[in-house]
Amino acid sequence: MSSLNDLININLSDTTEKIIAEYIWIGGSGMDLRSKARTLPGPVTGPAELPKWNYDGSSTGQAPGDDSEVILYPQTIFKDPFRKGNNILVMCDAYTPAGEPIPTNKRFNAAQIFSDPVVAAEEPWYGIEQEYTLLQKDINWPLGWPVGGFPGPQGPYYCAAGADKSFGRDIVDAHYKACLYAGINISGINGEVMPGQWEFQVGPSVGISAGDEVWVARYILERIAEIAGVVVSFDPKPIPGDWNGAGAHTNYSTKSMRNEGGIAVIKKAIEKLGLRHKEHIAAYGEGNERRLTGRHETADINTFSWGVANRGASIRVGRDTEKEGKGYFEDRRPASNMDPYVVTSMIAETTIIWKP
């Protein structure tokens, strides 16, 4: 095994200028991450230097078998924490050969919203709190839970330490460092309320980069869990009953909100979000109705609400924001399996562009 590790860890720059680029894209389910690698003649400094590529869309649920070619457009590059050196991860989106974005390409529409001059002038910042659950392979039961049974009730596990309270920390720490290495703006991690559940935070990130960074962070997490023989679940309510669900709370601010008097802009934005509550809920993740019950630190899915420091509301405004009269707010509605391209651009579109 050590010789295999030696081969995996070969430093290519000792013998060649060639690099490996891992092209990443989102498959037909909207949550399945796919990737494949190609050799490039040398290091690159940006996605514009990378060639477009293609894949068999009939094998990902994104094209028919008789016209299966889907084209990958490189959009963002990150350092590769697995191969290291000058090797890279490439976040792509997908198009038909004619250049039309395929239906599952949510990045295209998001990029259009973020490139709108009115939106760009507001410099929308995002901080996304990605919750997820680690599952034991083959039995799909949370890590650290007795097989076919349950641990003690929630309470001791949140941000906890100890072999009887914290499960999977090696995976979580490996992911944290790998994201920092890659150049992802990961700002923290913590153990969550349900045992076997964790969270990482990405941000503050501006505009479309928030979606790119969350997707690549998810990819890196899947790869690390693969090595560890553990399954990552983004299900918003992986265990029914008296257990917390998994969300992707989205913290948001614009330049106007961050400036003096920003609290008035925040309140106006929250009012607009309330008017489009149903549209946002419909786009905030599959199965979210199992999580947004009004219990376990959630608001009821059918009712829009907001409050200061209220984790049982749809939108939470922080105490510091209230005190300083400017800052940001947190949309607590998105599920853990939401598409960050959809959620971030929709929040920007509703609060900046949309006129009721």
C-alpha positions in Angstrom: 0.0 0.0 0.0 2.9 2.4 0.7 4.1 2.0 -2.9 0.6 2.9 -4.1 0.7 6.0 -1.9 4.1 6.8 -3.3 2.8 6.7 -6.8 -0.3 8.8 -5.9 1.9 11.4 -4.4 4.5 11.7 -7.2 5.4 15.3 -7.8 4.9 15.7 -11.5 6.8 19.0 -11.6 10.1 17.1 -11.0 9.9 15.5 -14.4 7.3 17.3 -16.6 5.6 20.7 -17.1 2.4 18.9 -17.9 -0.5 19.2 -15.5 -3.7 17.3 -14.8 -7.0 19.3 -14.9 -10.0 17.6 -13.2 -13.1 19.0 -15.0 -16.1 19.0 -12.6 -19.8 19.4 -13.6 -23.3 18.8 -12.1 -25.2 15.8 -13.4 -28.8 15.3 -14.3 -30.2 15.0 -10.7 -29.0 18.5 -10.0 -27.0 17.2 -7.0 -24.7 14.5 -8.5 -21.2 15.8 -9.1 -19.3 14.3 -12.0 -15.7 14.8 -13.0 -13.0 13.5 -15.4 -9.4 14.5 -15.9 -7.3 15.5 -18.9 -3.6 16.3 -19.4 -2.6 19.9 -20.3 0.8 21.0 -21.7 1.6 23.3 -18.8 0.3 25.4 -15.9 -2.6 27.8 -16.5 -3.5 31.1 -14.7 -7.2 31.2 -15.5 -10.2 29.4 -17.1 -9.9 31.3 -20.4 -6.7 29.3 -21.1 -8.5 26.0 -20.8 -10.1 24.1 -23.7 -13.8 23.3 -23.8 -14.5 19.5 -23.4 -17.4 17.2 -23.8 -19.0 14.2 -22.1 -21.7 11.6 -22.7 -24.9 13.3 -21.5 -26.9 10.1 -22.0 -25.0 8.6 -19.1 -25.8 11.5 -16.7 -29.5 11.9 -17.6 -28.8 15.1 -19.5 -29.1 14.1 -23.2 -30.7 11.3 -25.4 -28.5 8.5 -26.6 -28.8 9.4 -30.3 -27.5 13.0 -29.6 -25.5 12.5 -26.4 -22.7 15.1 -26.6 -22.7 17.8 -24.0 -20.1 20.5 -24.0 -18.2 21.6 -20.8 -17.3 25.3 -20.6 -14.5 25.9 -17.9 -15.6 28.7 -15.6 -13.4 28.7 -12.5 -10.2 27.0 -11.4 -9.0 25.9 -8.0 -5.8 24.2 -6.9 -6.1 20.4 -6.7 -5.6 19.3 -3.0 -5.5 15.6 -4.1 -2.9 15.8 -6.8 -1.2 18.9 -5.5 1.5 20.7 -7.5 0.3 22.7 -10.4 -2.7 20.4 -11.0 -6.1 22.0 -10.9 -9.8 21.5 -10.3 -12.0 23.1 -12.9 -15.7 24.0 -12.2 -17.6 23.9 -15.5 -21.1 24.4 -16.7 -22.8 22.5 -19.6 -24.1 23.4 -23.0 -25.5 21.8 -26.2 -23.1 21.7 -29.2 -25.0 24.7 -30.5 -24.0 26.7 -27.4 -27.3 26.7 -25.6 -27.2 26.1 -21.8 -28.8 22.7 -21.0 -31.8 22.7 -18.6 -29.7 21.6 -15.6 -27.2 24.4 -16.1 -28.3 26.7 -13.4 -25.1 28.7 -13.4 -25.9 30.3 -16.8 -29.0 32.2 -15.5 -27.2 33.1 -12.2 -24.3 34.6 -14.1 -26.7 36.7 -16.1 -28.3 38.1 -12.9 -25.0 38.8 -11.3 -23.7 40.6 -14.4 -26.7 42.9 -14.4 -25.1 46.4 -13.8 -27.6 47.2 -11.0 -26.7 43.9 -9.2 -23.0 44.3 -9.8 -23.0 47.8 -8.4 -24.5 46.4 -5.1 -21.6 43.9 -4.7 -23.8 41.1 -3.1 -21.9 39.2 -0.5 -22.9 35.7 0.6 -22.0 33.4 3.5 -23.4 29.9 3.0 -23.7 27.5 6.0 -23.6 24.1 4.3 -24.9 21.3 6.7 -24.5 17.7 5.8 -24.7 14.2 7.4 -22.1 11.5 7.3 -23.5 8.0 6.8 -22.1 4.6 7.4 -21.5 3.0 4.0 -23.9 0.2 2.9 -26.5 0.8 5.7 -27.0 4.5 5.1 -27.2 5.2 8.9 -25.5 8.2 10.5 -21.9 7.8 11.5 -21.5 6.9 15.2 -25.0 5.7 15.5 -25.6 2.1 16.7 -26.6 -0.1 13.8 -30.4 -0.3 13.7 -30.6 1.9 16.8 -30.4 5.4 18.1 -28.0 7.4 20.2 -29.1 9.5 23.2 -31.3 12.6 22.5 -29.9 15.8 21.0 -28.2 18.2 23.3 -24.6 16.9 23.9 -23.5 16.8 20.3 -23.5 20.4 19.0 -19.9 21.7 18.7 -18.9 18.8 21.0 -15.7 16.9 21.7 -15.4 13.3 22.7 -15.6 9.8 21.1 -19.2 9.4 22.4 -20.4 12.8 21.0 -18.4 13.6 17.9 -18.2 11.4 14.8 -16.2 12.0 11.7 -13.9 14.8 12.8 -11.0 13.4 10.7 -13.1 13.7 7.5 -14.2 17.2 8.5 -10.7 18.5 9.3 -9.3 17.0 6.1 -12.0 18.8 4.2 -11.4 22.1 5.9 -7.7 22.1 5.1 -8.3 20.8 1.5 -10.7 23.6 0.8 -8.2 26.2 2.1 -5.5 24.6 0.0 -7.8 24.8 -3.1 -8.4 28.5 -2.6 -12.0 28.2 -1.5 -13.0 30.9 0.9 -14.1 28.5 3.6 -14.6 30.4 6.8 -15.2 27.7 9.4 -16.6 24.3 10.5 -18.6 23.0 13.4 -20.3 19.9 14.6 -24.1 20.1 14.3 -27.0 19.4 16.7 -27.7 15.9 15.3 -24.8 13.4 15.9 -23.0 12.6 12.7 -24.1 15.9 11.2 -21.6 18.7 10.4 -21.4 22.1 8.8 -18.9 24.1 6.8 -19.3 27.8 5.9 -18.2 29.4 2.6 -17.8 33.1 2.4 -18.0 36.0 2.4 -18.0 35.4 -1.4 -19.2 37.9 -4.0 -21.8 37.1 -6.6 -21.4 34.0 -8.8 -18.2 32.9 -6.9 -20.4 31.8 -3.9 -22.0 29.1 -6.0 -18.7 28.0 -7.6 -17.0 27.7 -4.2 -19.9 25.8 -2.6 -20.1 23.3 -5.4 -16.3 22.7 -5.4 -16.3 22.4 -1.6 -19.1 19.8 -2.0 -17.0 17.9 -4.6 -13.9 17.9 -2.3 -16.0 16.6 0.6 -17.4 13.8 -1.6 -13.9 12.8 -2.6 -12.6 12.8 0.9 -15.5 10.8 2.2 -14.9 8.3 -0.7 -11.4 7.8 0.6 -12.7 7.3 4.1 -15.4 4.8 2.9 -18.2 7.1 4.3 -21.3 8.5 2.5 -22.2 12.2 2.4 -25.9 13.0 2.6 -27.3 16.4 1.7 -30.9 15.2 2.5 -32.7 18.0 4.4 -34.2 15.6 6.9 -32.1 12.4 6.9 -33.7 10.9 10.0 -37.4 11.4 10.7 -38.6 12.3 14.2 -37.1 14.4 16.9 -33.8 15.2 15.1 -32.6 18.4 13.5 -32.7 18.6 9.7 -30.0 19.9 7.5 -30.1 23.3 5.9 -27.9 25.7 3.9 -28.6 29.0 5.7 -27.7 31.8 3.4 -26.3 35.0 4.8 -26.6 38.0 2.5 -25.8 41.7 2.3 -25.5 44.4 -0.4 -23.3 47.5 -0.4 -26.4 49.5 0.5 -27.1 47.2 3.5 -23.5 47.5 4.7 -23.5 51.3 4.5 -24.9 53.7 7.1 -28.7 53.4 7.3 -28.5 49.9 5.8 -31.1 48.5 8.2 -33.9 50.3 6.2 -32.6 48.6 3.0 -32.5 45.3 4.9 -36.2 45.7 6.0 -37.3 46.5 2.5 -35.4 43.5 1.1 -37.1 41.2 3.7 -40.5 42.6 2.8 -39.9 41.7 -0.9 -38.7 38.2 0.1 -41.9 37.7 2.0 -44.0 38.7 -1.1 -42.2 36.0 -3.1 -42.1 33.4 -0.3 -43.7 30.6 -2.3 -41.5 31.1 -5.3 -38.4 31.0 -3.2 -39.5 27.9 -1.2 -40.2 26.1 -4.6 -36.5 26.7 -5.5 -34.9 26.1 -2.1 -34.4 22.3 -2.3 -36.2 19.0 -2.7 -37.8 17.6 0.4 -37.6 20.8 2.3 -41.1 20.4 3.6 -39.8 17.5 5.8 -37.4 20.0 7.4 -39.4 23.3 7.6 -41.9 22.2 10.2 -41.7 25.0 12.7 -39.7 22.8 15.0 -36.0 22.1 15.3 -34.9 25.7 14.7 -37.0 26.2 11.6 -40.0 28.3 10.5 -43.1 26.5 9.1 -42.8 26.2 5.3 -46.1 27.9 4.7 -45.5 30.9 6.8 -43.0 33.7 6.2 -41.6 35.5 9.2 -38.6 37.4 10.3 -37.1 38.5 13.6 -34.0 39.6 15.4 -31.9 36.7 16.7 -34.8 34.4 16.0 -33.7 31.0 14.7 -37.4 29.9 14.4 -38.0 32.6 11.8 -37.7 32.4 8.0 -35.2 35.4 8.1 -33.0 36.1 11.0 -31.5 39.6 11.6 -28.5 39.5 13.9 -28.2 41.5 17.1 -25.1 43.3 15.8 -26.9 44.3 12.6 -29.8 45.7 14.7 -27.4 47.5 17.0 -25.3 49.1 14.3 -28.2 49.8 12.0 -26.4 48.1 9.0 -25.0 44.7 8.0 -26.6 41.5 6.7 -29.4 39.0 7.3 -29.7 35.3 7.2 -32.2 33.4 5.0 -32.8 30.2 7.0 -35.1 28.6 4.5 -32.7 26.9 2.0 -32.3 23.1 2.4 -28.9 21.4 2.5 -29.5 20.1 -1.0 -30.2 23.5 -2.6 -28.4 24.7 -5.7 -26.3 27.7 -4.5 -26.4 29.2 -8.0 -30.2 29.2 -7.8 -30.5 30.5 -4.3 -27.9 33.2 -4.4 -29.1 34.7 -7.7 -32.7 34.4 -6.7 -32.1 36.4 -3.5 -30.2 39.1 -5.5 -32.9 39.2 -8.2 -35.8 39.5 -5.7 -34.1 42.1 -3.4 -32.3 44.3 -6.0 -34.0 44.0 -9.4 -37.6 42.9 -8.7 -40.2 45.6 -8.3 -43.4 44.4 -6.6 
